[in-house]
Amino acid sequence: MTNVHNDHGTFKSYIVGFILSIVLTIVPYYLVVQHALKTETTFILVVLLAIAQLFVQLYFFLHLSTKQSQRWNLMTFLFTCLVLFILVAGSLWIMWNMNYNMMEHLG
């Protein structure tokens, strides 16, 4: 029987991740609801906090890291991101190209 090494988090890491997730959810909500800053500044902060929230979720709950035991999970996640990027970018490129070609014939 082989020794299976689980890289699951501890109770403390789950609590830290949970608290960070709550904070990273409440702060943007407060900024938007209270109109605390200019619209552009609020937008930038909300996007940055959303990216931080993504990394908190990936690290604390999905346990993605650069550890040797997590390499395949990380590579799978990165490949999935690449496929999603190709799908979205390709779709936008096709729609823009179709719109450009359709508008060319109207004049």
C-alpha positions as CSV (number, residue, x, y, z in Angstrom):
1,M,0.0,0.0,0.0
2,T,1.4,3.4,-0.9
3,N,1.6,6.4,1.4
4,V,-0.9,8.9,0.1
5,H,0.0,12.5,1.1
6,N,-3.0,14.8,1.4
7,D,-2.4,18.5,1.1
8,H,-5.7,19.5,2.6
9,G,-5.7,22.6,4.8
10,T,-5.9,22.8,8.5
11,F,-8.9,24.1,10.4
12,K,-6.9,27.3,11.0
13,S,-6.2,27.8,7.3
14,Y,-9.9,27.3,6.5
15,I,-10.9,29.9,9.1
16,V,-8.3,32.4,7.7
17,G,-9.6,31.8,4.2
18,F,-13.1,32.2,5.3
19,I,-12.4,35.5,7.1
20,L,-10.4,36.8,4.1
21,S,-13.3,35.9,1.8
22,I,-15.8,37.7,4.0
23,V,-13.7,40.8,4.2
24,L,-13.0,40.7,0.4
25,T,-16.8,40.5,-0.1
26,I,-17.9,43.2,2.4
27,V,-15.4,45.9,1.4
28,P,-16.5,46.1,-2.3
29,Y,-20.1,45.9,-1.3
30,Y,-19.6,48.8,1.1
31,L,-17.7,50.9,-1.5
32,V,-20.5,50.4,-4.0
33,V,-23.5,50.9,-1.8
34,Q,-22.1,53.9,0.1
35,H,-20.6,55.6,-3.0
36,A,-17.5,56.2,-0.9
37,L,-15.2,56.9,-3.8
38,K,-15.3,58.1,-7.4
39,T,-16.9,55.7,-9.9
40,E,-13.6,54.9,-11.6
41,T,-11.7,54.4,-8.3
42,T,-14.5,52.1,-7.0
43,F,-14.4,50.1,-10.2
44,I,-10.7,49.6,-10.0
45,L,-10.8,48.6,-6.3
46,V,-13.7,46.2,-6.9
47,V,-11.8,44.5,-9.7
48,L,-8.6,44.3,-7.6
49,L,-10.5,42.9,-4.7
50,A,-12.2,40.3,-6.9
51,I,-8.8,39.2,-8.1
52,A,-7.6,38.9,-4.5
53,Q,-10.7,36.9,-3.7
54,L,-9.9,34.6,-6.6
55,F,-6.5,33.9,-5.2
56,V,-7.8,33.4,-1.7
57,Q,-10.3,30.8,-3.0
58,L,-7.7,29.0,-5.1
59,Y,-5.1,28.9,-2.2
60,F,-7.2,28.3,0.9
61,F,-10.1,26.2,-0.5
62,L,-8.8,24.5,-3.7
63,H,-5.3,24.2,-2.2
64,L,-3.6,25.1,-5.5
65,S,0.0,25.8,-4.9
66,T,3.4,25.2,-6.5
67,K,4.2,22.2,-4.2
68,Q,5.3,19.1,-5.9
69,S,2.2,17.2,-4.9
70,Q,0.0,19.9,-6.3
71,R,1.7,20.4,-9.7
72,W,-0.8,18.4,-11.8
73,N,-3.7,20.2,-10.2
74,L,-2.1,23.5,-10.9
75,M,-1.2,22.6,-14.5
76,T,-4.8,21.4,-15.0
77,F,-6.2,24.7,-13.7
78,L,-3.8,26.7,-15.9
79,F,-4.7,24.7,-18.9
80,T,-8.4,25.3,-18.2
81,C,-7.7,29.0,-17.9
82,L,-5.9,28.9,-21.3
83,V,-8.8,27.1,-23.0
84,L,-11.3,29.6,-21.5
85,F,-9.2,32.5,-22.7
86,I,-9.0,31.1,-26.2
87,L,-12.7,30.5,-26.3
88,V,-13.6,34.0,-25.0
89,A,-10.9,35.8,-27.1
90,G,-11.8,33.8,-30.2
91,S,-15.5,34.5,-29.8
92,L,-15.0,38.2,-29.4
93,W,-12.6,38.3,-32.4
94,I,-15.2,36.5,-34.5
95,M,-18.0,38.8,-33.4
96,W,-15.9,41.9,-34.0
97,N,-14.9,40.7,-37.4
98,M,-18.5,39.8,-38.4
99,N,-19.6,43.3,-37.2
100,Y,-16.9,45.0,-39.1
101,N,-17.6,43.1,-42.3
102,M,-21.4,43.6,-42.0
103,M,-21.0,47.4,-41.5
104,E,-18.7,47.7,-44.5
105,H,-21.5,46.7,-46.9
106,L,-24.1,49.1,-45.5
107,G,-22.5,52.3,-46.9
